[in-house]
Amino acid sequence: MHLHEDGNEKPQRVTALHVLWGRLKEHPLARVGPGLITGVADDDPSGIATYSQAGAQFGLNMLWTMPLAYPLMASVQAMCAQIGRVTGKGLAANIKIAFPPIVLKSVVVLLLIANTLNIAADVAAMGEVAELVSGVDRHLMTAILVVGTLLLQVFVPYHRYVFFLKWLTLSLLAYAAVLFTVHVPWREVALRTVWPKLTLDSSAAAVVVGVFGTTISPYLFFWQASEEVEDMRAKRGASPLVLDPAAARAELRRIQWDTWSGMLYSNLTAYFIMLATALTLHVAGITDIETAAQAAAALRPLAGDFAFILFALGILGVGLIGVPVLAGSAAYAFAEAIGWKSGLERRAADARGFYGVIAVSVLAALVIQYSPISPMKALFWSAVINGVVAVPLLVVITLIASKKSVMGAFTASPPIVILGWITTAVMGVAAVRMFIPS
């Protein structure tokens, strides 16, 4: 109740918007942790292009990669989340303590370059798709999208911004919806998922490397650890688990559920993208897809306007999640390495360096749109750098998660550590394969 100037009470006006806002805040989705956003950010526009190419080129015979990638990806992300929540520090801050300075500096510089190139490829795809849908020039749409995401990150507090990001994750359902517009031979799909007809020649190996490199990406490691720290700081009375062991059981259970479910959502979406493009583009003889926008455009004459719109909106939705995650993960890593204040919950005036890194990486990506550099070339070099960074970074993450001197009594469980080492071996083979000429 509010008071008039004469002291009488006046009823507070409750609008339909207030009611809707209250219901959204109480929705279970609003209480989901960083795992969901991290998983969805993995299916960014450049990832969609990779999965579309796999489906278009090899049909149903690349579906097996997602069931294999899921436990590897989820185990690594679970370790990163646990490191953040247990220590109360991001991944870069923990590397700074546990390893020589050259390790952290090398990783952070390469991460910053790779993320900027990846953002360039993502915003280019978003601009192309926005042009396809609206008819407005792609460069103008790219600029609007880039400036919009940058302003949101800098001026909207994290707890509000992340609320809307969680609702944007629903955009991934568009790729499942596309399957309702085409005939799906489910028996054949199930068979090829476990028993593909595939000759692992150089072209097939290159796509497998691309799929795993896109799915298990270094920027996700830094983001999830840092967002666990952000979530901890947002909870009144919460402390790092090394200082608050009583909260450990519930928090570690939440991390496991949140991370494994978020990565499942991510991998299922990638599976659906491969399946949708296999049943449309591959069947029609369209086997060469370079961008997510190209996949959306090619889908229109084959599956209709509705499927095209669903695919396009999905690209825009996940792009609006992926770009902030790419920029934010680099900013967290750089700020922690330098010793600057960091955090999306801080005001820009209190963390100038942190927000400066976000601004520079996003605006540099925008400049690439107006330069002779091809967005696909940017994506290629991003993949190369990520391939170089991923393997030593996975070694570092697995060692940190196993160190009692860092994690106290809350080291990663043996099955998670084993999966971490398996992931390191798989990504090591992928990295070596990437440098072998086809």
C-alpha positions as CSV (number, residue, x, y, z in Angstrom):
1,M,0.0,0.0,0.0
2,H,1.1,3.6,-0.7
3,L,0.0,6.8,1.0
4,H,-1.5,9.9,-0.6
5,E,0.0,13.2,0.5
6,D,-3.0,13.7,2.9
7,G,-2.0,10.4,4.6
8,N,-4.7,8.2,3.2
9,E,-3.8,4.9,1.8
10,K,-4.1,4.2,-1.9
11,P,-4.1,0.7,-3.4
12,Q,-1.0,-0.3,-5.3
13,R,-1.8,-0.7,-9.0
14,V,-1.1,-4.2,-10.2
15,T,-0.9,-4.5,-14.0
16,A,-0.9,-7.6,-16.1
17,L,2.8,-7.0,-16.7
18,H,3.5,-7.1,-13.0
19,V,1.6,-10.4,-12.7
20,L,3.5,-11.9,-15.7
21,W,6.8,-10.7,-14.3
22,G,6.1,-12.3,-10.9
23,R,5.1,-15.6,-12.6
24,L,8.2,-15.7,-14.7
25,K,10.5,-15.1,-11.7
26,E,8.8,-18.0,-9.9
27,H,9.1,-20.3,-12.9
28,P,11.5,-23.3,-12.4
29,L,13.5,-22.1,-15.4
30,A,14.4,-18.9,-13.5
31,R,16.1,-21.0,-10.8
32,V,18.2,-23.1,-13.2
33,G,22.0,-22.5,-12.7
34,P,24.8,-21.7,-15.2
35,G,24.8,-25.2,-16.8
36,L,21.8,-24.4,-19.1
37,I,23.2,-21.1,-20.5
38,T,26.6,-22.7,-20.9
39,G,25.1,-25.6,-22.8
40,V,23.0,-23.4,-25.1
41,A,26.0,-21.0,-25.8
42,D,27.8,-24.1,-27.2
43,D,25.2,-24.2,-29.9
44,D,26.1,-20.7,-31.2
45,P,25.7,-19.8,-34.9
46,S,29.2,-21.1,-35.8
47,G,28.3,-24.4,-34.0
48,I,25.0,-24.6,-35.9
49,A,27.0,-24.2,-39.2
50,T,29.3,-27.1,-38.1
51,Y,26.4,-29.4,-37.2
52,S,24.5,-28.5,-40.3
53,Q,27.5,-29.3,-42.4
54,A,27.8,-32.7,-40.7
55,G,24.2,-33.5,-41.4
56,A,24.2,-32.2,-45.0
57,Q,27.5,-33.9,-46.0
58,F,27.0,-37.3,-44.2
59,G,23.3,-37.6,-43.6
60,L,22.5,-39.8,-40.6
61,N,26.0,-41.1,-40.3
62,M,27.3,-38.3,-38.0
63,L,24.6,-38.6,-35.4
64,W,26.8,-40.9,-33.3
65,T,29.1,-38.1,-32.4
66,M,26.6,-36.5,-30.0
67,P,26.0,-39.5,-27.7
68,L,29.8,-39.9,-27.5
69,A,30.5,-36.1,-27.0
70,Y,27.9,-35.8,-24.2
71,P,29.6,-37.5,-21.3
72,L,33.0,-35.9,-22.2
73,M,31.6,-32.4,-22.5
74,A,29.5,-32.7,-19.3
75,S,32.3,-34.1,-17.2
76,V,34.6,-31.2,-18.1
77,Q,32.0,-28.6,-17.5
78,A,31.1,-30.2,-14.2
79,M,34.7,-30.0,-13.1
80,C,34.8,-26.3,-14.1
81,A,31.6,-25.6,-12.2
82,Q,32.9,-27.4,-9.1
83,I,36.2,-25.5,-9.2
84,G,34.3,-22.2,-9.2
85,R,31.9,-23.1,-6.5
86,V,34.4,-24.8,-4.2
87,T,37.1,-22.1,-4.4
88,G,35.0,-19.0,-5.0
89,K,37.3,-18.1,-7.8
90,G,37.1,-18.4,-11.6
91,L,39.2,-20.8,-13.6
92,A,41.9,-18.2,-14.5
93,A,42.4,-17.2,-10.9
94,N,42.9,-20.9,-9.9
95,I,45.4,-21.5,-12.8
96,K,47.2,-18.3,-11.6
97,I,47.7,-19.9,-8.2
98,A,48.5,-23.5,-9.2
99,F,50.7,-23.1,-12.3
100,P,53.5,-20.9,-13.6
101,P,52.6,-17.5,-15.1
102,I,53.5,-18.5,-18.7
103,V,50.7,-21.1,-18.7
104,L,48.0,-18.6,-17.8
105,K,49.3,-15.8,-20.0
106,S,49.5,-18.1,-23.1
107,V,46.0,-19.5,-22.6
108,V,44.4,-16.1,-21.9
109,V,45.9,-14.4,-24.9
110,L,45.0,-17.3,-27.3
111,L,41.5,-17.4,-25.8
112,L,40.9,-13.7,-26.3
113,I,42.0,-13.9,-30.0
114,A,39.9,-17.1,-30.6
115,N,36.8,-15.7,-28.9
116,T,37.0,-12.4,-30.9
117,L,37.2,-14.3,-34.2
118,N,34.4,-16.6,-33.1
119,I,32.2,-13.6,-32.2
120,A,33.0,-12.2,-35.6
121,A,31.7,-15.4,-37.3
122,D,28.6,-15.5,-35.0
123,V,27.5,-11.9,-35.5
124,A,28.0,-12.2,-39.3
125,A,25.7,-15.2,-39.3
126,M,23.2,-13.4,-37.1
127,G,23.2,-10.4,-39.5
128,E,22.7,-12.6,-42.5
129,V,19.8,-14.4,-40.9
130,A,18.2,-11.1,-39.8
131,E,18.5,-9.9,-43.4
132,L,16.8,-13.1,-44.7
133,V,13.9,-12.7,-42.2
134,S,13.5,-8.9,-42.3
135,G,15.0,-7.7,-45.6
136,V,17.1,-5.1,-43.8
137,D,20.8,-4.9,-44.8
138,R,22.9,-7.5,-43.0
139,H,25.6,-5.1,-42.0
140,L,23.1,-2.7,-40.3
141,M,21.4,-5.7,-38.6
142,T,24.8,-6.9,-37.4
143,A,25.7,-3.5,-35.9
144,I,22.3,-3.3,-34.2
145,L,22.7,-6.8,-32.7
146,V,26.3,-6.2,-31.6
147,V,25.6,-2.8,-29.9
148,G,22.4,-4.2,-28.3
149,T,24.2,-7.2,-26.7
150,L,27.1,-4.9,-25.6
151,L,24.8,-2.4,-23.9
152,L,22.9,-5.2,-22.1
153,Q,26.1,-6.7,-20.7
154,V,27.6,-3.4,-19.6
155,F,24.5,-1.6,-18.1
156,V,22.1,-4.4,-17.0
157,P,23.0,-6.2,-13.7
158,Y,23.9,-9.9,-14.2
159,H,21.0,-11.2,-12.1
160,R,18.5,-9.5,-14.4
161,Y,20.4,-10.1,-17.7
162,V,20.9,-13.8,-17.0
163,F,17.1,-14.1,-16.3
164,F,16.4,-13.1,-19.9
165,L,19.2,-15.3,-21.2
166,K,17.5,-18.3,-19.6
167,W,14.3,-17.6,-21.4
168,L,16.2,-17.3,-24.7
169,T,17.4,-20.9,-24.2
170,L,13.9,-21.9,-25.3
171,S,14.9,-20.8,-28.8
172,L,16.8,-24.1,-29.2
173,L,13.4,-25.9,-29.2
174,A,13.1,-24.5,-32.8
175,Y,15.4,-27.2,-34.0
176,A,13.3,-30.0,-32.5
177,A,10.2,-28.3,-34.0
178,V,11.7,-28.4,-37.5
179,L,11.5,-32.2,-37.3
180,F,7.7,-31.9,-37.2
181,T,7.8,-30.4,-40.7
182,V,9.5,-33.4,-42.4
183,H,9.1,-37.2,-42.4
184,V,11.5,-38.8,-39.9
185,P,12.4,-42.6,-40.3
186,W,13.0,-43.2,-36.6
187,R,14.1,-46.8,-37.0
188,E,16.8,-45.8,-39.5
189,V,17.8,-42.8,-37.3
190,A,18.2,-45.1,-34.2
191,L,20.2,-47.6,-36.2
192,R,22.6,-45.1,-37.7
193,T,23.1,-43.4,-34.3
194,V,24.7,-46.6,-33.0
195,W,25.9,-48.2,-36.3
196,P,26.8,-45.6,-38.9
197,K,27.7,-46.4,-42.5
198,L,30.9,-44.4,-42.5
199,T,34.3,-44.6,-44.0
200,L,36.6,-42.5,-41.8
201,D,38.5,-40.9,-44.7
202,S,40.1,-37.4,-44.5
203,S,36.8,-35.5,-45.1
204,A,34.9,-37.5,-42.5
205,A,37.7,-37.1,-40.0
206,A,37.8,-33.4,-40.6
207,V,34.0,-33.1,-39.8
208,V,34.4,-35.3,-36.7
209,V,37.2,-33.0,-35.5
210,G,35.1,-30.0,-36.2
211,V,32.1,-31.4,-34.3
212,F,34.2,-32.2,-31.2
213,G,36.1,-29.0,-31.4
214,T,32.8,-27.0,-31.6
215,T,31.2,-29.0,-28.8
216,I,34.1,-29.0,-26.3
217,S,35.3,-25.4,-26.4
218,P,37.7,-23.5,-24.0
219,Y,35.5,-20.4,-23.7
220,L,32.8,-22.6,-22.0
221,F,35.3,-23.8,-19.3
222,F,36.0,-20.2,-18.2
223,W,32.4,-19.1,-18.4
224,Q,30.9,-21.8,-16.3
225,A,33.4,-21.5,-13.5
226,S,33.0,-17.8,-13.3
227,E,29.2,-17.9,-13.4
228,E,29.2,-20.3,-10.4
229,V,31.1,-17.6,-8.6
230,E,28.6,-14.9,-9.8
231,D,25.7,-17.1,-8.6
232,M,27.4,-17.7,-5.2
233,R,27.9,-13.9,-4.7
234,A,24.3,-13.3,-5.5
235,K,23.1,-15.6,-2.7
236,R,23.0,-13.9,0.7
237,G,25.3,-15.6,3.1
238,A,26.8,-18.0,0.6
239,S,30.6,-18.7,0.8
240,P,33.1,-20.9,-1.1
241,L,32.6,-24.5,-0.2
242,V,36.1,-24.7,1.2
243,L,34.9,-22.2,3.9
244,D,31.4,-23.6,4.2
245,P,31.5,-27.4,4.1
246,A,28.0,-27.7,5.5
247,A,26.5,-26.4,2.2
248,A,28.7,-28.8,0.0
249,R,26.4,-31.7,-0.3
250,A,23.4,-29.8,-1.6
251,E,25.5,-27.5,-3.8
252,L,27.6,-30.3,-5.4
253,R,24.4,-32.2,-6.1
254,R,22.9,-29.1,-7.8
255,I,26.0,-28.6,-9.9
256,Q,25.9,-32.2,-11.2
257,W,22.2,-32.0,-12.0
258,D,22.5,-28.5,-13.5
259,T,25.6,-29.3,-15.6
260,W,24.6,-32.7,-16.9
261,S,21.0,-31.5,-17.8
262,G,22.3,-28.4,-19.5
263,M,24.8,-30.3,-21.6
264,L,22.1,-32.8,-22.4
265,Y,19.9,-30.0,-23.8
266,S,22.9,-28.7,-25.8
267,N,23.8,-32.1,-27.3
268,L,20.2,-33.0,-28.1
269,T,19.9,-29.8,-30.0
270,A,23.1,-30.5,-31.9
271,Y,21.7,-33.9,-32.7
272,F,18.4,-32.4,-33.9
273,I,20.3,-29.9,-36.1
274,M,22.2,-32.8,-37.7
275,L,19.1,-34.8,-38.1
276,A,17.0,-32.0,-39.6
277,T,19.7,-31.1,-42.2
278,A,20.4,-34.8,-43.0
279,L,16.7,-35.4,-43.8
280,T,16.4,-32.2,-45.9
281,L,19.7,-30.9,-47.3
282,H,21.5,-34.2,-47.6
283,V,18.5,-36.0,-49.2
284,A,18.2,-33.1,-51.7
285,G,21.9,-33.4,-52.6
286,I,23.0,-30.2,-50.9
287,T,26.1,-31.3,-49.1
288,D,28.2,-28.2,-48.8
289,I,27.1,-25.7,-46.0
290,E,29.5,-23.0,-44.8
291,T,27.3,-20.8,-42.6
292,A,24.2,-21.2,-40.4
293,A,22.4,-18.6,-42.6
294,Q,23.1,-20.7,-45.7
295,A,21.6,-23.8,-43.9
296,A,18.5,-21.8,-43.1
297,A,18.1,-20.4,-46.6
298,A,18.6,-23.9,-48.1
299,L,16.0,-25.3,-45.9
300,R,13.2,-23.0,-47.1
301,P,12.5,-24.6,-50.5
302,L,12.8,-28.1,-49.1
303,A,10.8,-27.9,-45.8
304,G,8.8,-24.7,-46.3
305,D,8.6,-21.2,-44.8
306,F,7.7,-22.5,-41.3
307,A,10.8,-24.6,-41.0
308,F,12.9,-21.8,-42.4
309,I,11.5,-19.3,-39.8
310,L,12.1,-21.8,-37.0
311,F,15.7,-22.4,-38.0
312,A,16.4,-18.7,-38.5
313,L,14.9,-17.7,-35.1
314,G,16.9,-20.4,-33.4
315,I,20.1,-18.9,-34.9
316,L,19.2,-15.4,-33.7
317,G,18.2,-16.7,-30.2
318,V,21.4,-18.7,-29.5
319,G,23.5,-15.9,-31.1
320,L,22.2,-13.5,-28.5
321,I,23.4,-16.0,-25.8
322,G,26.6,-17.1,-27.5
323,V,28.1,-13.6,-28.1
324,P,27.8,-12.5,-24.4
325,V,29.3,-15.8,-23.3
326,L,32.2,-15.6,-25.7
327,A,32.9,-12.0,-24.7
328,G,32.3,-12.5,-21.0
329,S,34.5,-15.7,-20.8
330,A,37.5,-13.8,-22.3
331,A,36.9,-10.8,-19.9
332,Y,36.8,-13.1,-16.8
333,A,40.0,-14.8,-17.9
334,F,41.8,-11.6,-18.7
335,A,40.7,-9.7,-15.6
336,E,41.5,-12.6,-13.2
337,A,45.0,-13.0,-14.9
338,I,45.8,-9.3,-14.5
339,G,44.2,-9.0,-11.0
340,W,41.4,-6.6,-12.0
341,K,38.0,-6.5,-10.5
342,S,35.6,-8.6,-12.5
343,G,32.0,-9.6,-12.6
344,L,28.9,-8.9,-14.6
345,E,27.1,-7.9,-11.4
346,R,29.5,-5.0,-10.9
347,R,28.8,-1.6,-12.3
348,A,30.9,-0.5,-15.3
349,A,32.6,2.2,-13.2
350,D,33.8,-0.4,-10.7
351,A,35.2,-2.8,-13.2
352,R,36.4,-0.7,-16.1
353,G,39.1,-3.2,-17.3
354,F,36.7,-6.2,-17.2
355,Y,34.0,-4.4,-19.2
356,G,36.7,-2.9,-21.4
357,V,37.8,-6.4,-22.5
358,I,34.1,-7.2,-23.4
359,A,33.7,-4.0,-25.4
360,V,37.0,-4.4,-27.3
361,S,36.4,-8.0,-28.2
362,V,32.8,-7.3,-29.4
363,L,33.6,-4.1,-31.3
364,A,36.7,-5.7,-32.9
365,A,34.4,-8.5,-34.1
366,L,32.1,-5.9,-35.6
367,V,35.0,-4.2,-37.3
368,I,35.9,-7.5,-39.0
369,Q,32.5,-7.4,-40.7
370,Y,33.6,-4.3,-42.6
371,S,37.1,-5.6,-43.4
372,P,38.4,-7.9,-46.1
373,I,38.6,-10.7,-43.5
374,S,36.0,-13.4,-44.3
375,P,33.9,-14.5,-41.3
376,M,34.5,-18.1,-42.4
377,K,38.3,-17.5,-42.3
378,A,37.8,-16.0,-38.8
379,L,35.9,-19.1,-37.8
380,F,38.6,-21.3,-39.2
381,W,41.4,-19.6,-37.2
382,S,39.2,-19.6,-34.1
383,A,38.9,-23.4,-34.5
384,V,42.6,-23.8,-34.9
385,I,43.4,-21.7,-31.8
386,N,40.8,-23.5,-29.8
387,G,42.3,-26.8,-30.9
388,V,45.7,-25.6,-29.7
389,V,44.4,-24.3,-26.3
390,A,41.9,-27.1,-25.5
391,V,44.3,-29.9,-24.8
392,P,46.7,-28.2,-22.3
393,L,43.7,-26.5,-20.7
394,L,41.9,-29.8,-20.2
395,V,45.1,-31.2,-18.5
396,V,45.2,-28.1,-16.2
397,I,41.4,-28.4,-15.4
398,T,41.6,-32.1,-14.5
399,L,44.7,-31.5,-12.3
400,I,43.1,-28.6,-10.5
401,A,39.9,-30.5,-9.9
402,S,42.0,-33.4,-8.4
403,K,44.2,-31.2,-6.2
404,K,43.4,-31.3,-2.5
405,S,45.6,-28.2,-2.0
406,V,43.1,-26.3,-4.1
407,M,39.8,-28.2,-3.7
408,G,40.2,-29.3,-0.1
409,A,37.8,-32.2,0.7
410,F,35.8,-31.5,-2.5
411,T,38.0,-32.8,-5.3
412,A,36.2,-34.2,-8.4
413,S,35.1,-37.8,-8.1
414,P,37.2,-40.6,-9.7
415,P,34.7,-41.2,-12.6
416,I,34.6,-37.5,-13.5
417,V,38.4,-37.4,-13.4
418,I,38.7,-40.5,-15.6
419,L,36.2,-38.9,-18.1
420,G,38.4,-35.7,-18.0
421,W,41.5,-37.6,-19.0
422,I,39.5,-39.4,-21.8
423,T,38.3,-36.1,-23.0
424,T,41.9,-34.8,-23.0
425,A,43.0,-37.8,-25.1
426,V,40.1,-37.4,-27.6
427,M,40.8,-33.7,-28.0
428,G,44.5,-34.4,-28.3
429,V,43.9,-36.7,-31.2
430,A,41.5,-34.2,-32.8
431,A,44.1,-31.4,-32.4
432,V,46.8,-33.5,-34.1
433,R,44.4,-34.5,-36.9
434,M,43.6,-30.9,-37.5
435,F,47.2,-30.2,-38.5
436,I,47.5,-33.2,-40.9
437,P,46.7,-32.2,-44.5
438,S,43.7,-33.9,-46.0
